[in-house]
Amino acid sequence: MSERISRADVVHVARLARLRLDDDEIDLFTGQLGDILAHAADIEALDVGDIPPTSHPLPLVNVMRADVVTPSVDRDEVLAQAPAPEDGRFRVPPVLGEEP
């Protein structure tokens, strides 16, 4: 296999990422990154001109029910059980800050 990434490239990228690598790690990552780039080249070499672009390999459809208005619980009844209703709504404390 021709060298797709050099040891110097790995050292350069590690420096940019502020990673401190020893010599053994540089050698290991050079080999691993070279394998990844070789695999990417294999995928790039595939003839996919006849294959339409898709977002997912399997056909997916959303299964949703119809949005139909149905009877519900009375608003006043629900608000009567809330700890601190305010102006016909639930009072909810902010995520950060004051207590209810």
C-alpha positions in Angstrom: 0.0 0.0 0.0 1.3 3.4 -0.8 1.7 5.7 2.1 -1.5 7.8 2.4 -0.4 9.7 5.5 3.0 10.3 6.7 4.4 10.3 10.2 5.0 14.1 9.8 1.3 14.6 8.9 0.2 12.8 12.1 2.7 14.9 14.2 1.4 18.1 12.5 -2.3 17.2 13.2 -1.6 16.2 16.7 0.1 19.6 17.3 -2.9 21.4 15.8 -5.2 19.4 18.1 -2.8 20.1 21.0 -2.2 16.4 21.6 1.1 15.2 23.1 1.9 11.9 21.4 4.9 9.7 22.1 6.8 7.9 19.3 4.9 4.7 19.8 1.5 6.5 19.5 2.6 8.4 16.4 3.6 5.1 14.7 0.3 3.4 15.8 -1.9 6.3 14.7 0.0 6.7 11.4 -0.9 3.1 10.6 -4.4 3.4 11.7 -5.1 6.6 9.9 -3.5 5.1 6.8 -5.9 2.2 7.0 -8.9 4.5 7.4 -7.8 6.5 4.3 -7.3 3.3 2.3 -10.8 2.2 3.2 -12.2 5.7 2.2 -10.3 5.3 -1.1 -12.0 1.9 -1.6 -15.4 3.4 -1.0 -14.6 6.3 -3.3 -13.7 3.8 -6.1 -17.1 2.2 -6.1 -19.3 2.9 -9.1 -22.5 4.3 -7.6 -23.7 6.3 -10.6 -26.8 4.2 -11.0 -27.8 4.4 -7.3 -30.1 7.2 -6.3 -29.2 9.3 -3.3 -31.1 8.3 -0.1 -31.2 9.4 3.4 -31.7 5.8 4.7 -31.0 2.4 3.1 -34.6 1.2 4.0 -37.8 2.9 3.0 -39.2 4.7 6.0 -42.6 6.4 6.4 -44.0 8.2 9.4 -47.0 6.5 10.8 -49.1 9.2 12.3 -52.7 9.2 13.3 -55.1 11.9 12.1 -55.2 15.0 14.2 -58.7 15.0 15.4 -60.2 17.1 18.1 -61.6 15.0 21.0 -63.1 15.9 24.3 -60.6 16.5 27.0 -60.3 17.3 30.7 -61.8 20.6 31.8 -59.2 23.4 32.1 -60.6 24.8 35.4 -60.6 21.3 37.0 -57.0 20.7 36.1 -55.8 24.2 37.1 -57.6 23.8 40.5 -55.1 21.0 41.2 -52.0 23.0 40.2 -49.8 24.3 43.0 -49.7 27.9 41.6 -52.0 28.6 38.6 -51.7 32.1 37.1 -54.0 33.8 34.6 -55.5 30.5 33.5 -52.2 28.8 33.0 -49.7 26.7 35.0 -47.1 28.8 36.7 -43.7 27.2 36.0 -40.6 28.5 37.8 -37.6 29.4 35.6 -35.0 26.8 35.0 -32.4 28.9 36.8 -33.4 31.4 39.5 -36.3 31.9 41.7 -38.2 29.2 43.5 -42.0 28.7 42.8 
